[in-house]
Amino acid sequence: MLSLRYLRARRKEGFISVIAGFSFLGIMLGVATLIIVMAVMNGFRAELLSKILGLNGHLLIQPIDSPLTDYDAVAKRIAGVDGVKIAVPLIEGQALASSAYGATGVLVRGMSEANLRALPSISANIKQGTLEGFDGGSGLVIGKRLADQLSIRAGDNITLVSPRGAVTPMGTTPRIKVYKVAAIFEIGMSEYDSAFVFMPLPEAQAYFNKDGDVTAIEVYTQNPDKVDQYRAAIDKAAQRPIYAVDWRQRNATFFNALQVERNVMFLILTLIVVVAAFNIVSGLNMLVKDKGRDIGILRTMGATRGSIMRVFLVTGASIGVFGTLAGFLLGLVVCLNIEEIRQFISWLTATELFSPELYYLSRLPAEMDARETGAVVIMALVLSFLAPLYPSWRAARLDPVEALRYE
């Protein structure tokens, strides 16, 4: 009762009430900001990981010593390994894609229709055209952002220029060929939607001078995080010299940078909660000085030092506890509606927040991790109980004679 009365300061103690209010807001905003930022960082990583691993294999098999002419047999043996979902032989090469309205560099991948359909990131995101008859024709499947850049649609023509064409007495001449766009996909990751072109495997072999050969075999496993467990069995199933690179090695720099950024953001934003805890300390110190007469009277009436300490401990801790709970609820609401909030702010400011060209994703993701959120809440609660300890100890140590002498 005393603690709640001290939180509702009278008019002459209004300044102390303001400090308590700011302490509450500081804890609330600190906890909410920490939860929101960590959820966005988790969502960003998970979304990028799903996009990257949805299009790129978990393990890339490349030949050693001799070309991969036996790719069909090798792919079948690897696909039979326990834990492997699919093994995709492919040809990969760079080219210049152009139309009457523009030109840009692209990464051309040659693969079969069956393997293309086995990639949900492509087959489930066809926006125009169809994959029907992909193997039998010479049509290409391109990304939506590439189609927009070149101002073309499904059914239009696109020209591919490769620097490695036919060998003539005058040297190697570029290979220029016109293709029809069979389908347009949209993954939602601008880097892929603007740079990837899929071509039928036989056509890619002819275009890149890979007669009966492929560049590599991409292996998709049931659990990308356990790719090391499959590596030995895959090496044995290949039955030929191979060089295997997993997705972590291929994207190590990118994901390490994300992890470092995530850890640094956590440390920086934790300081907001710590500063708010110091506000609780300063506010309670002022309250102890202001309530010196009350403490003296309570002590002369028989209140123990422990009772006085508990009064101020509950006063300070309640600010932190309620601030933490309010921050958790605010963070939860923002995380669940973050894309709608982004769109509203973009509309309000007439600017594009979270540009796909910079962040690679077309939407702002947020994925709350229960353990991480729990750690944030527990840390804030611990600080909330530690902050009032010193002011409460000072209140309990106050001599009632000294407190009443000058009153």
Summary of the structure (lengths in Angstrom):
residues: 407
radius of gyration: 32.0
end to end distance: 24.2
largest distance: 110.5
contacts: 1331
relative contact order: 0.18
helix: 57%
strand: 19%
